[in-house]
């Protein structure tokens, strides 16, 4: 059994993948020293996280700010060679690491695989979103010791391996990693949560007449363009125009501004009544518990950890019928309400159905909460937790 492990985090903002890694770290044996090399240590220091009670050592990752959002071209490779240098310096100083965990995908963690060209070290790779169909992705997958992936990413992994082996072998005879993906070093997993860290929904908020329970709508994600926050804002604006009484509901938008060009500028939106904005709030648990309905507007969400957390908290879930993970695993009108993807009118109709029928809202909430119980983190991450120490 190893006595120390290095976690590699080159992503300069918060996100679901980082939250998953924290949950896994919290359950590692206490005799394993956990080190994190990151260019954003603040994102590891939230109160209320799963690893709050875990001692973690941090090492800064040298990361020029102007390179952080480069995802292709010569600047992408320069960035990762700089990260490689930072990794080498860290390993020289700290020594005795035999295993590194990357949890952001082989493209983002590319410098780890450059490192394997220089030293003999095991890389455990978590894949929590589709990866690029590129030789770089395949290069990383070929060198990883173990790969744990969300089922929704399976096709993109195969495409990356095809690209890599076609370039390497010069033909379509794909052997090793591609051929044995199902039974060698590739393991599917599903994200889970520690329900004891999720604050349950509070009793309703009263309106000014103090006799009608207010419905709180919650949207919580980063402002990456594919999260489509503008759909939710437009739906709220339409709801304000059509609802009989805007004092029946309110909306909370909790957002993270990623340090990348691919995000939405919230200052470009018109002011919409009843929406309260929270930038990276420390009290997300409380805000969620003070809400009634969670709305996802993401396009082809690989998993949707915030959806699961809201289910566990007792919120009714509203999701697009887009054949993504939760569309496949939740039933419309039973443990969620579904709407036509990117369709504002359909989303408004879904929200109105919950507003006008409190009993229906309560039923959806309870069934969703029951469905969340099968996603215990200890079971969902059992293979990963077994692999890391050994």
C-alpha positions as CSV (number, residue, x, y, z in Angstrom):
1,X,0.0,0.0,0.0
2,X,1.3,3.5,-0.9
3,X,1.7,6.1,1.9
4,X,1.3,9.2,-0.2
5,X,-0.5,10.3,-3.4
6,X,-0.3,13.4,-5.6
7,X,-3.5,15.0,-7.0
8,X,-3.0,17.0,-10.2
9,X,-5.3,20.0,-10.7
10,X,-4.5,22.4,-13.5
11,X,-8.1,23.9,-13.7
12,X,-8.2,27.4,-12.3
13,X,-11.8,27.4,-11.1
14,X,-14.4,25.3,-9.2
15,X,-16.5,22.6,-10.8
16,X,-18.2,19.2,-10.4
17,X,-15.1,17.2,-11.3
18,X,-13.2,18.9,-8.4
19,X,-16.0,18.2,-6.0
20,X,-16.0,14.5,-7.0
21,X,-12.2,14.4,-6.3
22,X,-12.7,15.9,-2.9
23,X,-15.4,13.3,-2.0
24,X,-13.0,10.6,-3.0
25,X,-10.1,12.1,-1.1
26,X,-12.2,12.3,2.1
27,X,-12.6,8.5,2.0
28,X,-9.0,7.5,1.5
29,X,-7.3,5.7,4.3
30,X,-6.0,8.2,6.9
31,X,-2.5,6.9,6.7
32,X,-2.2,8.1,3.1
33,X,-0.7,11.6,2.8
34,X,-2.6,13.6,0.2
35,X,-0.8,16.3,-1.8
36,X,-2.5,18.5,-4.3
37,X,-0.6,20.5,-7.0
38,X,-2.9,23.2,-8.2
39,X,-3.0,26.7,-9.7
40,X,-6.2,27.4,-7.7
41,X,-5.8,26.3,-4.1
42,X,-8.7,28.5,-3.0
43,X,-11.1,26.2,-4.8
44,X,-10.0,23.4,-2.4
45,X,-10.7,25.4,0.7
46,X,-14.5,25.7,0.8
47,X,-16.2,25.2,4.2
48,X,-18.7,22.3,4.2
49,X,-16.7,20.2,1.7
50,X,-16.4,16.5,2.0
51,X,-12.7,16.8,2.7
52,X,-13.1,19.5,5.4
53,X,-11.7,17.1,8.0
54,X,-8.9,15.7,5.9
55,X,-5.4,17.1,6.1
56,X,-4.3,18.0,2.6
57,X,-0.9,19.5,1.6
58,X,-0.8,22.0,-1.3
59,X,1.9,22.8,-3.8
60,X,1.5,25.6,-6.3
61,X,1.4,24.7,-10.0
62,X,3.4,27.3,-11.9
63,X,0.8,28.6,-14.4
64,X,1.1,31.8,-16.4
65,X,-2.3,33.4,-16.4
66,X,-2.4,34.2,-20.1
67,X,-1.9,30.5,-20.9
68,X,-4.5,29.0,-18.6
69,X,-7.3,29.0,-21.1
70,X,-5.3,27.8,-24.1
71,X,-6.8,24.5,-25.4
72,X,-5.2,24.1,-28.8
73,X,-2.3,25.2,-30.9
74,X,1.3,25.9,-30.0
75,X,0.4,27.8,-26.8
76,X,-1.5,24.7,-25.5
77,X,1.7,22.7,-25.8
78,X,3.9,25.5,-24.3
79,X,1.5,25.6,-21.4
80,X,1.8,21.9,-20.7
81,X,5.6,21.9,-21.0
82,X,5.6,24.6,-18.4
83,X,3.3,22.5,-16.2
84,X,5.6,19.5,-16.8
85,X,8.6,21.6,-15.5
86,X,6.5,22.5,-12.4
87,X,5.7,18.8,-11.9
88,X,9.3,17.8,-12.2
89,X,10.4,20.5,-9.6
90,X,7.7,19.3,-7.2
91,X,8.7,15.6,-7.5
92,X,12.4,16.5,-7.0
93,X,11.5,18.4,-3.8
94,X,9.0,16.0,-2.4
95,X,10.1,12.6,-3.8
96,X,8.6,9.2,-3.0
97,X,5.5,9.6,-5.2
98,X,4.7,6.5,-7.1
99,X,1.1,7.5,-8.2
100,X,-0.5,10.6,-9.5
101,X,-4.3,11.2,-10.0
102,X,-5.6,13.3,-12.8
103,X,-9.3,14.0,-12.7
104,X,-9.9,16.5,-15.5
105,X,-9.4,14.3,-18.6
106,X,-6.3,13.4,-20.7
107,X,-6.3,16.7,-22.7
108,X,-6.4,18.9,-19.6
109,X,-4.0,16.5,-17.8
110,X,-1.7,16.2,-20.8
111,X,1.5,17.2,-18.9
112,X,1.1,14.1,-16.7
113,X,1.6,11.9,-19.7
114,X,4.6,13.9,-20.8
115,X,6.0,13.1,-17.4
116,X,5.6,9.4,-18.0
117,X,8.0,9.8,-20.9
118,X,10.7,10.9,-18.4
119,X,10.0,8.8,-15.3
120,X,8.3,5.6,-14.3
121,X,5.1,6.7,-12.4
122,X,1.6,5.4,-12.4
123,X,-1.2,7.7,-13.6
124,X,-4.8,7.1,-12.6
125,X,-7.1,9.1,-14.9
126,X,-10.7,10.1,-14.1
127,X,-12.8,11.1,-17.1
128,X,-16.0,13.0,-16.2
129,X,-16.8,14.6,-19.6
130,X,-16.4,13.9,-23.3
131,X,-12.8,14.2,-24.4
132,X,-11.5,15.4,-27.8
133,X,-11.2,13.0,-30.7
134,X,-7.5,13.7,-30.8
135,X,-4.1,12.0,-30.8
136,X,-3.3,14.0,-27.6
137,X,-6.2,12.3,-25.8
138,X,-5.2,8.9,-27.1
139,X,-1.6,9.5,-26.1
140,X,-2.7,10.0,-22.5
141,X,-5.2,7.1,-22.5
142,X,-2.4,4.7,-23.8
143,X,-0.1,5.7,-20.9
144,X,-2.6,5.8,-18.0
145,X,-2.3,2.9,-15.6
146,X,-6.1,2.9,-14.9
147,X,-8.9,4.9,-16.4
148,X,-12.2,5.5,-14.6
149,X,-14.9,7.1,-16.9
150,X,-18.5,8.1,-16.8
151,X,-20.5,5.9,-19.2
152,X,-21.6,8.9,-21.2
153,X,-17.9,9.5,-22.2
154,X,-17.4,5.9,-23.6
155,X,-17.9,6.9,-27.3
156,X,-15.5,9.8,-27.1
157,X,-12.8,7.6,-25.5
158,X,-13.1,5.1,-28.4
159,X,-12.8,7.9,-30.9
160,X,-9.7,9.2,-29.2
161,X,-8.1,5.8,-29.2
162,X,-9.0,5.3,-32.8
163,X,-7.3,8.6,-33.7
164,X,-4.2,7.7,-31.7
165,X,-3.7,4.1,-33.0
166,X,-4.5,5.0,-36.6
167,X,-1.7,7.6,-36.4
168,X,0.6,5.2,-34.5
169,X,0.0,2.0,-36.5
170,X,-0.9,3.6,-39.9
171,X,-3.9,1.3,-40.3
172,X,-7.2,0.3,-38.8
173,X,-5.9,-2.7,-36.8
174,X,-6.6,-1.3,-33.4
175,X,-5.0,-3.5,-30.7
176,X,-4.2,-3.2,-27.0
177,X,-6.1,-0.3,-25.4
178,X,-8.9,-0.1,-28.0
179,X,-9.5,-3.8,-28.2
180,X,-9.4,-4.4,-24.5
181,X,-11.1,-1.3,-23.3
182,X,-14.0,-3.3,-21.8
183,X,-12.0,-5.6,-19.5
184,X,-8.4,-4.3,-18.9
185,X,-7.7,-0.9,-17.4
186,X,-10.9,0.9,-18.2
187,X,-13.6,1.0,-15.6
188,X,-17.0,2.8,-15.8
189,X,-18.3,4.6,-12.7
190,X,-21.2,6.8,-11.7
191,X,-20.8,9.9,-9.5
192,X,-22.1,9.7,-6.0
193,X,-22.6,12.0,-3.0
194,X,-22.3,11.9,0.8
195,X,-25.9,12.7,1.7
196,X,-24.9,13.6,5.2
197,X,-23.2,16.7,3.8
198,X,-26.3,17.8,2.0
199,X,-28.6,20.1,3.9
200,X,-32.3,19.1,3.4
201,X,-34.9,21.6,2.1
202,X,-36.3,23.9,4.7
203,X,-40.0,24.6,5.2
204,X,-41.6,27.1,2.8
205,X,-41.0,30.8,2.7
206,X,-44.2,32.8,3.2
207,X,-45.2,35.7,1.0
208,X,-46.2,39.1,2.3
209,X,-49.7,37.8,3.2
210,X,-47.9,35.2,5.3
211,X,-50.3,32.5,4.1
212,X,-48.9,31.1,0.8
213,X,-45.7,29.2,0.6
214,X,-43.3,30.7,-1.9
215,X,-41.6,28.4,-4.4
216,X,-37.9,29.0,-4.8
217,X,-36.3,28.2,-8.2
218,X,-32.6,27.4,-8.2
219,X,-30.1,27.4,-11.1
220,X,-26.5,26.6,-10.0
221,X,-23.6,26.0,-12.4
222,X,-20.6,27.7,-14.0
223,X,-21.2,30.3,-16.7
224,X,-19.7,28.1,-19.4
225,X,-21.7,28.6,-22.6
226,X,-23.0,25.0,-22.8
227,X,-24.7,25.5,-19.3
228,X,-27.2,27.8,-21.1
229,X,-28.0,30.1,-18.2
230,X,-29.7,32.5,-20.7
231,X,-32.5,29.9,-21.1
232,X,-33.3,30.0,-17.4
233,X,-33.2,33.8,-17.3
234,X,-35.5,34.1,-20.4
235,X,-37.9,31.5,-18.8
236,X,-38.1,33.6,-15.6
237,X,-38.8,36.7,-17.6
238,X,-41.6,35.0,-19.4
239,X,-42.9,33.6,-16.2
240,X,-43.0,37.0,-14.7
241,X,-45.1,38.2,-17.6
242,X,-47.6,35.3,-17.5
243,X,-47.8,34.4,-13.8
244,X,-50.8,35.7,-11.8
245,X,-48.7,36.7,-8.9
246,X,-45.0,37.1,-8.9
247,X,-45.0,37.0,-5.1
248,X,-45.6,33.2,-5.3
249,X,-42.0,32.5,-6.3
250,X,-38.4,33.7,-6.4
251,X,-35.3,32.5,-8.2
252,X,-31.7,32.1,-7.1
253,X,-28.8,31.9,-9.6
254,X,-25.6,30.6,-8.1
255,X,-22.7,30.9,-10.6
256,X,-19.0,30.4,-11.1
257,X,-17.1,32.5,-13.6
258,X,-14.5,30.2,-15.2
259,X,-11.2,31.7,-16.3
260,X,-11.8,30.9,-19.9
261,X,-13.2,32.6,-23.1
262,X,-16.1,30.1,-23.3
263,X,-18.3,31.7,-20.7
264,X,-21.4,33.9,-20.7
265,X,-21.1,37.5,-19.5
266,X,-24.0,38.0,-17.1
267,X,-23.8,41.8,-17.5
268,X,-25.2,41.4,-21.0
269,X,-28.6,40.2,-19.6
270,X,-31.5,42.5,-18.9
271,X,-32.5,42.9,-15.2
272,X,-35.2,40.3,-14.4
273,X,-37.4,40.7,-11.4
274,X,-37.4,38.0,-8.7
275,X,-33.9,36.7,-9.6
276,X,-31.2,36.9,-6.9
277,X,-27.6,36.5,-8.1
278,X,-24.9,34.8,-6.1
279,X,-21.3,34.7,-7.3
280,X,-19.6,31.6,-6.1
281,X,-21.5,31.6,-2.8
282,X,-19.9,30.0,0.3
283,X,-23.4,29.1,1.6
284,X,-24.7,27.2,-1.5
285,X,-25.9,24.4,0.9
286,X,-28.2,27.0,2.6
287,X,-29.4,28.6,-0.6
288,X,-30.3,25.2,-2.0
289,X,-32.1,24.2,1.2
290,X,-34.1,27.5,0.9
291,X,-35.2,26.6,-2.6
292,X,-38.0,24.2,-3.9
293,X,-37.1,23.5,-7.5
294,X,-33.8,22.9,-9.2
295,X,-33.6,23.7,-12.9
296,X,-30.9,22.4,-15.3
297,X,-30.5,24.0,-18.7
298,X,-27.2,22.3,-19.6
299,X,-26.7,20.8,-23.1
300,X,-25.8,17.1,-23.0
301,X,-24.6,17.1,-19.3
302,X,-22.2,14.2,-18.8
303,X,-23.7,13.6,-15.4
304,X,-24.9,16.6,-13.4
305,X,-23.7,16.4,-9.8
306,X,-25.7,19.5,-8.9
307,X,-28.9,17.7,-10.0
308,X,-28.1,14.8,-7.7
309,X,-27.3,17.1,-4.8
310,X,-30.6,18.9,-5.3
311,X,-32.5,15.6,-5.4
312,X,-30.9,14.5,-2.1
313,X,-31.8,17.9,-0.6
314,X,-35.5,17.3,-1.5
315,X,-35.9,19.7,-4.4
316,X,-38.1,19.0,-7.4
317,X,-35.9,18.5,-10.5
318,X,-36.6,20.1,-13.9
319,X,-34.3,18.8,-16.7
320,X,-34.2,18.8,-20.5
321,X,-35.4,15.7,-22.3
322,X,-32.0,15.5,-24.1
323,X,-31.1,11.8,-23.7
324,X,-28.3,12.8,-21.3
325,X,-27.7,10.8,-18.1
326,X,-30.6,12.1,-15.9
327,X,-33.0,12.0,-18.8
328,X,-32.3,8.3,-19.1
329,X,-32.5,7.6,-15.4
330,X,-35.4,9.8,-14.2
331,X,-39.1,9.6,-15.2
332,X,-41.1,12.6,-16.2
333,X,-43.9,13.2,-13.8
334,X,-42.6,10.8,-11.3
335,X,-39.2,11.9,-9.9
336,X,-38.6,14.9,-12.2
337,X,-40.3,17.2,-14.7
338,X,-38.9,17.3,-18.2
339,X,-39.1,20.0,-20.9
340,X,-38.0,20.3,-24.6
341,X,-34.3,21.2,-24.6
342,X,-33.5,24.9,-25.2
343,X,-37.2,25.6,-25.5
344,X,-38.2,28.6,-23.3
345,X,-41.9,28.0,-23.6
346,X,-41.6,24.4,-22.7
347,X,-39.5,25.3,-19.6
348,X,-42.1,27.9,-18.5
349,X,-44.8,25.3,-18.9
350,X,-42.8,22.9,-16.7
351,X,-42.3,25.5,-14.0
352,X,-45.9,26.6,-14.1
353,X,-47.1,23.0,-13.6
354,X,-45.1,23.0,-10.3
355,X,-46.2,26.4,-9.3
356,X,-49.9,25.7,-9.7
357,X,-49.9,22.3,-8.1
358,X,-48.1,22.2,-4.7
359,X,-49.1,18.6,-4.2
360,X,-47.5,17.6,-7.5
361,X,-44.3,19.5,-6.5
362,X,-44.1,17.7,-3.2
363,X,-44.6,14.3,-4.9
364,X,-41.8,15.0,-7.4
365,X,-39.5,16.2,-4.6
366,X,-40.1,13.1,-2.5
367,X,-39.6,10.6,-5.3
368,X,-36.5,12.4,-6.4
369,X,-35.1,12.3,-2.9
370,X,-35.8,8.6,-2.8
371,X,-34.1,8.1,-6.1
372,X,-31.0,9.9,-4.9
373,X,-30.4,7.3,-2.1
374,X,-29.0,4.8,-4.6
375,X,-26.0,7.1,-5.3
376,X,-24.1,6.6,-2.1
377,X,-20.5,7.8,-2.7
378,X,-18.9,4.8,-1.0
379,X,-20.6,2.4,-3.5
380,X,-20.2,4.7,-6.5
381,X,-16.4,5.3,-5.9
382,X,-15.6,1.8,-4.5
383,X,-13.4,0.8,-7.4
384,X,-11.5,4.1,-7.4
385,X,-11.0,4.0,-3.6
386,X,-9.7,0.4,-3.9
387,X,-7.3,1.3,-6.7
388,X,-5.6,4.4,-5.3
389,X,-4.0,2.9,-2.2
390,X,-2.7,-0.3,-4.0
